[in-house]
Amino acid sequence: MSRTCQVTKRGTRVGGNIARRGLPKKAGGVGLRTTGHTKRTFKVNVQKKRIWVPEMGDFVTVRLSTKALRTIDKNGAYPTLLKAGLIKAIKPKKKG
C-alpha cells in the first residue's frame, strides 16, 4: 500500500540535499562551497486510524496524515470524510 493520505491525497515527495563545506565569510572564512547534490525523499507521516463517526453510528478505518487528523479535530469526522469521498451521505429519517 502506498504512503498516501486518503483525505489530503498527500504522498511521498522528492527533493534534494545540498552538501556544503568551508567556513562562512561571517566567521572569517572564504565562504561555503557546494560539494554535492543528492536526491532524497520527504515521506508523509501516515497513521492507520479507526475514527468514530457519530452521524453514522459506526467506525471508519482510514489511513491519514497527521495534518488530516488535525483537520478532523477542527471540522469534524463526518464533513471531512464526506468531502474526501470516503463515506456516503446519510439520508435523513422521515418524520411521522
C-alpha positions as CSV (number, residue, x, y, z in Angstrom):
1,M,0.0,0.0,0.0
2,S,1.4,3.4,-0.9
3,R,2.2,6.0,1.7
4,T,-0.6,8.3,0.8
5,C,-3.2,10.1,3.0
6,Q,-6.8,9.3,2.0
7,V,-8.1,12.7,3.0
8,T,-5.5,15.2,1.8
9,K,-4.1,13.0,-1.0
10,R,-0.6,13.9,0.1
11,G,2.2,11.4,-0.8
12,T,5.9,11.0,-0.8
13,R,7.7,13.9,-2.5
14,V,11.2,14.1,-3.9
15,G,13.7,16.8,-3.1
16,G,17.4,17.3,-2.7
17,N,20.2,17.7,-0.2
18,I,23.0,20.1,-0.8
19,A,26.4,19.2,0.8
20,R,28.4,22.3,1.7
21,R,31.8,22.7,3.3
22,G,34.0,25.6,4.3
23,L,34.0,28.4,6.8
24,P,31.4,31.1,6.3
25,K,32.6,34.6,5.4
26,K,31.0,36.0,8.5
27,A,33.2,33.7,10.6
28,G,36.4,34.8,8.7
29,G,36.5,32.1,6.0
30,V,36.3,32.3,2.2
31,G,32.6,31.2,2.1
32,L,30.7,28.0,1.8
33,R,31.4,25.8,-1.2
34,T,28.8,23.4,-2.6
35,T,30.4,19.9,-2.9
36,G,27.4,17.8,-4.0
37,H,23.7,17.3,-4.6
38,T,21.9,14.1,-3.7
39,K,18.3,13.1,-4.1
40,R,16.2,12.4,-1.1
41,T,12.5,11.7,-0.3
42,F,10.1,13.6,2.0
43,K,7.7,11.0,3.5
44,V,4.3,11.7,4.8
45,N,3.5,10.8,8.4
46,V,0.6,8.4,7.7
47,Q,-1.3,6.7,10.5
48,K,-3.9,4.0,10.3
49,K,-6.9,5.1,12.5
50,R,-10.4,3.9,13.4
51,I,-12.5,7.1,13.6
52,W,-15.9,7.2,15.2
53,V,-18.5,9.0,13.1
54,P,-21.4,9.8,15.4
55,E,-23.8,10.7,12.5
56,M,-23.4,7.2,11.1
57,G,-23.1,5.5,14.4
58,D,-20.1,3.5,13.2
59,F,-16.3,3.4,13.0
60,V,-14.4,4.1,9.7
61,T,-10.8,2.8,9.3
62,V,-8.7,5.2,7.2
63,R,-5.0,6.0,6.5
64,L,-4.5,9.6,7.5
65,S,-1.6,12.0,7.7
66,T,-1.2,13.8,11.0
67,K,-2.4,17.0,9.2
68,A,-5.6,15.3,8.2
69,L,-6.1,14.2,11.9
70,R,-5.9,17.9,12.9
71,T,-8.4,18.8,10.2
72,I,-10.8,16.1,11.5
73,D,-10.4,17.6,15.0
74,K,-11.2,21.0,13.7
75,N,-14.1,20.4,11.3
76,G,-15.5,17.0,12.5
77,A,-15.2,13.5,11.2
78,Y,-18.4,13.3,9.1
79,P,-17.9,16.5,7.0
80,T,-14.2,15.8,6.4
81,L,-14.6,12.2,5.3
82,L,-17.7,13.1,3.2
83,K,-15.7,15.8,1.4
84,A,-12.9,13.3,0.7
85,G,-15.3,10.8,-0.7
86,L,-14.5,8.1,1.9
87,I,-18.1,7.7,3.1
88,K,-21.5,8.2,1.6
89,A,-24.0,10.8,2.8
90,I,-26.6,9.5,5.2
91,K,-30.3,10.0,4.4
92,P,-32.3,12.0,6.9
93,K,-35.0,9.9,8.6
94,K,-38.6,10.8,7.7
95,K,-40.8,12.1,10.4
96,G,-44.2,10.7,11.0
